């Protein structure tokens, strides 16, 4: 009997998930859960790497439940996928410590995503050792369940490369084939712009449309969305390329004929932002409404959410112990 390949994917527990998460990773993880053994990690320990959350354990704790419900609401099936909180699998921390011995300090600081986040969040030198070790702990997450594929956002690809560097270093030192390299899989939209026109939708910039937003919230956010800054009147020819409203239409509006009509009229100055945004709001709400409805069920059955997490943790601890035992054996470490 052929064994299925494995996926490890997941989210930081720093608040609810948004539509950028959906097109970047969630969509892929839902589509692939039938073909792969899927593990969804709620990276709560990673959340404490950020100065904003290290002193806010109540946010991180609540987010474990919120992010689990978001995953379930978009279609992650707990009968096919194991959902678990990182902090409930201590073997991951032990693997992370071991793997940190294989990464130089300078290499850890060179990770482009880490450097970008330091700039983006204006951290200066106010970041923890855990923040720099973020990709190494992520490597432990991935390798703990012997994953083959990791659906991620584009900004996480450097972490996948660092994971593979760790694999190659470990195999070089302790035996070829001991650990296997992994592949990152980016969603159909590599990076969704924020509703404020920022190059990235992110919780920290408050420029996101959440998968749990109400109809009115979606309407209000779409109304405020950036469009073409040089277009002052509805009769002015507008720019479609790079226009956030049209980026969202392409991502979430299934009516391609409507999109093309809006684009052509926008280019000619024959449609106003109000109509373009109204049709985007309708498309977004149609997309989110069934997710919101399914999420409501889990909000009313939190005991099921907790049990799903407990079952996932038990299953993953078994897998992680196997990996840790193998790593210790290769390194000739005592393992009584």
C-alpha positions as CSV (number, residue, x, y, z in Angstrom):
1,X,0.0,0.0,0.0
2,X,1.4,3.3,-1.1
3,X,1.9,5.9,1.7
4,X,0.5,9.4,1.1
5,X,3.0,12.3,1.1
6,X,2.7,14.8,3.8
7,X,1.9,18.5,4.2
8,X,2.8,20.7,7.1
9,X,1.1,24.1,6.9
10,X,-0.2,26.6,9.4
11,X,-0.7,30.1,10.8
12,X,0.7,32.3,13.6
13,X,-1.8,32.8,16.4
14,X,-1.8,36.6,16.3
15,X,-5.4,37.2,15.5
16,X,-8.1,36.0,13.0
17,X,-7.2,35.1,9.4
18,X,-7.9,37.3,6.4
19,X,-8.5,36.9,2.7
20,X,-4.8,37.3,2.0
21,X,-4.2,34.1,4.1
22,X,-6.9,32.4,2.0
23,X,-5.4,33.0,-1.4
24,X,-1.8,32.7,-0.1
25,X,-2.1,29.3,1.7
26,X,-5.6,28.3,3.0
27,X,-7.0,27.6,-0.5
28,X,-4.1,25.3,-1.3
29,X,-4.3,23.4,2.0
30,X,-8.0,22.7,1.6
31,X,-7.6,21.6,-2.0
32,X,-4.6,19.3,-1.1
33,X,-6.0,17.6,2.1
34,X,-7.5,14.7,0.1
35,X,-4.2,13.9,-1.7
36,X,-1.9,14.4,1.3
37,X,-1.7,13.6,5.0
38,X,-2.2,17.1,6.2
39,X,-0.9,18.7,9.5
40,X,-2.1,22.2,10.3
41,X,0.0,23.9,13.0
42,X,-1.1,26.8,15.1
43,X,2.2,28.5,15.8
44,X,1.5,30.0,19.2
45,X,5.1,29.9,20.3
46,X,6.1,31.7,17.2
47,X,3.6,34.4,18.1
48,X,5.6,35.2,21.2
49,X,8.6,36.1,19.0
50,X,6.9,39.4,18.3
51,X,7.3,42.3,20.8
52,X,3.6,43.1,20.4
53,X,2.5,39.7,21.6
54,X,5.1,38.5,24.1
55,X,3.3,40.5,26.8
56,X,-0.2,39.6,25.5
57,X,-0.7,35.9,26.2
58,X,-4.5,36.4,26.3
59,X,-4.4,37.4,22.6
60,X,-2.3,34.4,21.6
61,X,-4.4,32.0,23.6
62,X,-7.7,33.3,22.1
63,X,-6.2,33.3,18.7
64,X,-5.5,29.5,18.9
65,X,-9.3,29.0,19.0
66,X,-10.0,31.8,16.4
67,X,-7.5,30.5,13.9
68,X,-8.7,26.9,14.3
69,X,-12.3,28.1,13.6
70,X,-11.1,30.0,10.5
71,X,-9.4,26.8,9.2
72,X,-12.5,24.7,9.8
73,X,-14.7,27.4,8.3
74,X,-12.9,27.5,5.0
75,X,-13.0,23.7,4.6
76,X,-10.2,22.0,6.6
77,X,-11.7,18.6,7.6
78,X,-10.5,17.3,11.0
79,X,-11.2,13.8,9.7
80,X,-8.6,14.3,7.0
81,X,-6.3,17.0,8.6
82,X,-4.7,17.1,12.0
83,X,-4.9,20.6,13.6
84,X,-2.7,21.2,16.6
85,X,-1.1,24.0,18.7
86,X,2.7,24.1,18.5
87,X,3.1,24.5,22.3
88,X,1.4,21.2,23.0
89,X,4.2,19.3,21.2
90,X,7.4,19.8,23.2
91,X,9.4,17.5,20.9
92,X,9.3,20.4,18.4
93,X,11.3,22.6,20.8
94,X,13.9,20.0,21.4
95,X,14.3,19.6,17.6
96,X,14.5,23.4,17.3
97,X,17.4,23.5,19.8
98,X,19.2,20.8,18.0
99,X,18.8,22.4,14.6
100,X,19.9,25.8,15.9
101,X,23.4,24.2,16.4
102,X,23.6,23.8,12.6
103,X,22.9,27.4,11.7
104,X,25.5,30.2,12.2
105,X,24.4,33.4,13.8
106,X,25.3,35.4,10.7
107,X,23.1,33.1,8.5
108,X,20.2,33.5,10.9
109,X,20.4,37.3,10.6
110,X,20.6,37.1,6.8
111,X,17.2,35.6,6.3
112,X,15.4,38.1,4.0
113,X,12.0,37.6,5.6
114,X,13.4,38.3,9.1
115,X,15.2,41.4,7.7
116,X,12.0,42.6,6.0
117,X,9.9,42.2,9.2
118,X,12.5,44.1,11.2
119,X,12.1,47.0,8.8
120,X,8.3,46.6,8.3
121,X,7.6,46.6,12.0
122,X,10.2,49.2,12.8
123,X,11.8,46.9,15.4
124,X,15.2,48.5,15.3
125,X,17.3,46.3,17.6
126,X,14.3,45.5,19.8
127,X,13.8,41.9,18.9
128,X,14.4,38.7,20.8
129,X,16.6,35.8,20.1
130,X,13.4,33.9,19.5
131,X,12.5,36.2,16.7
132,X,15.8,35.5,14.9
133,X,15.3,31.8,15.6
134,X,11.8,31.9,14.1
135,X,12.8,30.1,10.8
136,X,14.8,27.5,12.8
137,X,11.8,26.7,15.0
138,X,9.7,26.6,11.8
139,X,12.1,24.0,10.4
140,X,11.5,21.9,13.5
141,X,7.7,22.3,12.9
142,X,8.1,21.0,9.3
143,X,10.6,18.2,9.9
144,X,8.9,17.0,13.1
145,X,6.1,15.4,11.0
146,X,8.4,14.4,8.1
147,X,6.6,16.8,5.7
148,X,7.1,16.8,1.9
149,X,5.2,19.9,1.0
150,X,4.5,23.2,2.7
151,X,1.8,25.5,1.4
152,X,2.9,29.0,2.3
153,X,2.7,32.7,1.4
154,X,5.5,34.0,-0.8
155,X,7.2,35.7,2.2
156,X,7.8,32.3,3.8
157,X,9.8,30.8,1.0
158,X,13.1,31.9,2.6
159,X,12.1,29.9,5.7
160,X,11.7,26.8,3.4
161,X,15.1,27.4,2.0
162,X,16.6,27.6,5.5
163,X,14.8,24.4,6.4
164,X,16.5,22.7,3.5
165,X,19.9,24.1,4.4
166,X,19.4,22.5,7.9
167,X,18.4,19.2,6.2
168,X,21.5,19.2,4.0
169,X,23.8,20.1,6.9
170,X,22.3,17.4,9.2
171,X,22.6,14.8,6.4
172,X,26.2,15.8,5.7
173,X,27.1,15.4,9.3
174,X,25.0,12.5,10.4
175,X,24.2,10.4,7.4
176,X,22.7,11.1,3.9
177,X,19.0,10.5,3.8
178,X,18.5,11.0,7.5
179,X,16.1,13.9,6.8
180,X,14.4,14.9,3.6
181,X,14.2,18.3,1.9
182,X,10.8,19.9,1.5
183,X,9.1,21.9,-1.2
184,X,7.2,25.2,-0.7
185,X,3.9,25.8,-2.6
186,X,2.7,29.4,-3.0
187,X,-0.9,30.2,-3.6
188,X,-2.4,31.5,-6.8
189,X,-1.9,35.1,-5.6
190,X,1.6,35.3,-4.1
191,X,0.9,38.4,-2.0
192,X,-2.4,40.2,-1.7
193,X,-2.2,44.0,-1.4
194,X,-3.8,45.7,1.6
195,X,-7.0,47.6,1.3
196,X,-4.9,50.7,2.0
197,X,-2.8,50.1,-1.1
198,X,0.1,48.7,1.0
199,X,2.1,46.0,-0.9
200,X,1.0,43.5,1.7
201,X,-2.2,42.7,3.6
202,X,-1.2,42.2,7.2
203,X,-2.9,42.2,10.6
204,X,-0.3,44.5,12.1
205,X,-1.2,47.3,9.6
206,X,-4.9,46.9,10.1
207,X,-5.5,46.8,6.3
208,X,-7.2,43.5,6.0
209,X,-10.6,42.0,5.2
210,X,-11.1,39.1,7.6
211,X,-12.7,35.8,6.8
212,X,-15.0,36.4,9.8
213,X,-16.0,40.0,8.9
214,X,-19.7,40.8,8.9
215,X,-21.5,42.0,5.7
216,X,-21.4,45.6,7.0
217,X,-17.7,45.4,7.9
218,X,-16.9,44.2,4.3
219,X,-19.0,47.0,2.8
220,X,-17.3,49.7,5.0
221,X,-13.8,48.4,4.2
222,X,-14.4,48.2,0.4
223,X,-15.8,51.8,0.4
224,X,-12.5,53.0,1.9
225,X,-10.3,50.9,-0.5
226,X,-7.6,52.7,-2.5
227,X,-8.1,52.9,-6.2
228,X,-6.2,55.0,-8.8
229,X,-4.9,58.1,-6.9
230,X,-4.6,60.1,-10.1
231,X,-8.3,59.7,-11.0
232,X,-10.3,62.6,-9.7
233,X,-13.6,62.2,-11.5
234,X,-15.6,59.2,-12.8
235,X,-15.2,60.5,-16.3
236,X,-11.4,60.5,-16.0
237,X,-9.7,57.5,-17.7
238,X,-8.4,55.3,-14.9
239,X,-5.6,52.8,-14.3
240,X,-6.5,49.1,-13.9
241,X,-3.1,47.6,-13.5
242,X,-2.0,47.7,-9.8
243,X,-5.3,49.1,-8.7
244,X,-6.2,47.3,-5.5
245,X,-10.0,47.2,-6.3
246,X,-9.3,45.4,-9.5
247,X,-6.7,43.1,-7.9
248,X,-9.5,42.0,-5.5
249,X,-12.0,41.6,-8.3
250,X,-9.6,39.3,-10.1
251,X,-9.0,37.3,-6.9
252,X,-12.6,37.0,-5.6
253,X,-15.2,37.8,-8.3
254,X,-16.1,34.7,-10.2
255,X,-17.9,36.7,-12.9
256,X,-15.1,37.3,-15.3
257,X,-17.3,39.0,-17.9
258,X,-18.3,41.6,-15.3
259,X,-14.7,42.2,-14.4
260,X,-13.7,42.7,-18.0
261,X,-16.6,45.1,-18.6
262,X,-15.7,47.1,-15.5
263,X,-12.0,47.3,-16.5
264,X,-12.8,48.5,-20.1
265,X,-15.2,51.2,-18.8
266,X,-12.7,52.2,-16.1
267,X,-10.0,52.7,-18.7
268,X,-12.3,54.8,-20.8
269,X,-13.7,56.9,-17.9
270,X,-17.2,55.4,-18.2
271,X,-17.6,54.0,-14.7
272,X,-17.1,55.5,-11.3
273,X,-15.4,54.0,-8.3
274,X,-18.7,53.6,-6.5
275,X,-20.0,51.1,-9.0
276,X,-16.7,49.2,-9.2
277,X,-16.6,49.0,-5.4
278,X,-20.2,48.0,-5.0
279,X,-19.8,45.0,-7.3
280,X,-16.6,44.1,-5.4
281,X,-18.4,44.2,-2.1
282,X,-21.1,41.9,-3.5
283,X,-18.5,39.5,-4.8
284,X,-16.5,39.5,-1.5
285,X,-19.5,39.0,0.6
286,X,-20.7,36.1,-1.5
287,X,-17.3,34.6,-1.0
288,X,-17.2,35.1,2.7
289,X,-20.8,34.5,3.6
290,X,-20.6,30.6,3.6
291,X,-17.3,30.8,5.5
292,X,-18.9,33.1,8.1
293,X,-21.9,30.8,8.4
294,X,-19.8,27.7,9.0
295,X,-17.7,29.5,11.5
296,X,-20.8,30.4,13.4
297,X,-21.4,26.7,14.0
298,X,-18.0,26.3,15.6
299,X,-18.5,29.5,17.7
300,X,-21.5,27.8,19.2
301,X,-19.7,24.4,19.6
302,X,-16.4,25.4,21.2
303,X,-16.1,22.0,22.9
304,X,-15.8,20.4,19.4
305,X,-13.0,22.9,18.5
306,X,-11.1,22.0,21.7
307,X,-11.5,18.3,21.1
308,X,-10.2,18.7,17.5
309,X,-7.1,20.4,18.9
310,X,-6.6,17.7,21.5
311,X,-6.8,14.9,19.0
312,X,-4.4,16.7,16.6
313,X,-1.9,17.2,19.4
314,X,-2.0,13.5,20.4
315,X,-1.4,12.4,16.8
316,X,1.4,14.9,16.2
317,X,3.2,14.1,19.4
318,X,3.5,10.5,18.2
319,X,5.0,11.6,14.9
320,X,7.3,14.2,16.5
321,X,8.7,11.6,18.9
322,X,9.6,9.3,16.1
323,X,11.5,12.1,14.4
324,X,13.2,13.2,17.6
325,X,14.3,9.6,18.4
326,X,15.7,9.3,14.9
327,X,17.6,12.5,15.2
328,X,19.0,11.6,18.6
329,X,20.0,8.2,17.3
330,X,21.9,9.7,14.4
331,X,23.7,12.1,16.7
332,X,24.5,9.3,19.2
333,X,22.6,11.2,22.0
334,X,21.3,9.2,25.0
335,X,17.6,8.6,24.7
336,X,16.5,6.6,27.8
